[in-house]
Amino acid sequence: MRLATLDNGSKDGRLIIVSPQATHYALAPVETLQAALEDWDAVAPQLAAITAFPESLDSASLLAPLPRAWQWLDGSVYPSHGALMDKALGHEPLKADFPLMYQGVSDTFYAPTAKVPMADEALGIDFEGEFGIIVSAVPLGTPAAEAHRYIRLIVQINDWSLRKLAGPEMKTGFGWIQAKPPCGMAPFAVTPDELGDAWRNFRPALKLEVQWNGQVFGNADGEPMAYGFDELVAHAARTRALVAGTVIGSGTVSNESYREVGSSCIAERRGIEIVDHGEARTGFMRFGDTVRMEAHLPDGRAPFGTIDQTVVQA
């Protein structure tokens, strides 16, 4: 199934089921995606039974699939990204036998075609292409061997960052507040079966094409995660239960062959330049800049649809 949320003027929108061609839709039997997630075992069969899609779909009318969530937890599980950034910044690599993760702002996920407000160009505006999942309620202490049973939907995310604020906030030892504005989300949330063989070991084996101002910036593969989403769920639930509707991200998609496939964020491109040339040469985003993200299956289909956002002055 592919699910989406229509903008009906409310904060949480109206849940719809999208046709296989992403051209038409039907109304879901519950009002919102949050409601569906909270009663997934009962609602999912009703959603799956819908085969007629009478209404024409206008992608500009869609919100993020989950316009606001109870919780947003973002990982950093692509080893090549972490190793490159440590090298570029002169940091000692962090030795840990668990995934890195922080808790970010969840009360807003920007629509896929949103004009995204930022306070100041001087703060180092950056995009970050990544994948994510949405879970139903996860019991406290759920191990990785069981955690996959709670993964309901897979999503594509643009995790906006303000790089000039990230370093100072990290040094406090508390975490990001100002450096991490709300994320954007692609229009369609899909059940794992929609990805077929491209959902491997609870990892998305899709290429994530990122364009900045119409130019291809990266096309990295989402599969080489050091930890699968099952392990990320287990890590998050070690000492607390996770409420239905918790969103968990992979962190910036990155590959060892970043010089060939490009990058999913500007900070990584700047890191490559520091390593190669001794200085960063690529600037950050300016007001009016656009970023387009679209993940592709091996057959070329884009199961999540497209993020196409513009940075504007708040």
Steps between C-alpha positions, in 0.01 A plus 500: 500500500594860443343746741489878486335790681286760328507859617143559619579802714550304821831444676507127427334493158291218350647154446470354149607183319686568176459299179794295368556763229486784758239678288184435704399438858228378733412628845619280786249360751665707775569872493876512562814293471550532876161338557590217263831436677338488841263223386712353221401134531136590449541782249772360270278222355235760421757716323638204305149402385452829313551444126292780347650848488230742381668835564772667291815576699663842497842463663501870592210431738697257716648557843772282646349153558529567875482881530587487869621209709530412865869427460783540243824310560781533248793264467836527327574153367692546174865438596646682199326824599626492857854403402523776238367769733739391779792519259398837359445654844801336665289309751599173659256233379241409762530134593155368592326164468157660470340732241523876541160664548352828618145624564392785276199725450191297406210745519544593132596307188498732200293410195693357204453818293528748790673834503725441800563808718850558635614782729832597340714388206810546718400201716616249238175365353538137393279217380546136600348217299411194701254216549275440798239272648179550697413248767194391690530482880825326601528346848788603724798269464403354163806318354612540140384147417142612567519872420433460127143391583417858597631666182184603316608755241813621323548866408750732331619803698679829449663570836569875490809621688665829594868410497640813663296422813559124509858502629446738793187315609672161482780626724254577779438128539124547501391477137355691208223755535574801276710303249218264406185659353205276406556237232322460168343173388422354157129467419454123526555272799523140378464160659820292481351264239481794256881491476511127421855366487633852558407466870793284611595427860277790598702735281380690189701395194399804295699781339418841647543766231552850639491813282599847616367782279434251221848343501556143616690511829496136602355157427610285793370152579297463820595140575845520669371589848719379785178432693166403350176667599418200720811579705414870510156420641654274764755766594231765542278268703770373737381707796165638386198391304447670163157643427322423174607754243863526610717585198858368489754620242812345351711815491663635185519236227865454406720249316872419509513600132382854579729654240315303232142500630502845658354606832161534668594817690721804444705438815629173355596670172688763700673223697622341177635838389684547829662158464587552133588870490552608860194725500126491439402657167124438486278749680177422679148573376363847433144630511323393181710183459317174431572142597340199333524146638364184343587141593492244220448126494720298260220519238496881523176541695489762776296337778505802734433765237707818495616760750533834319550777755612863487685690770340837586572769754288466815 
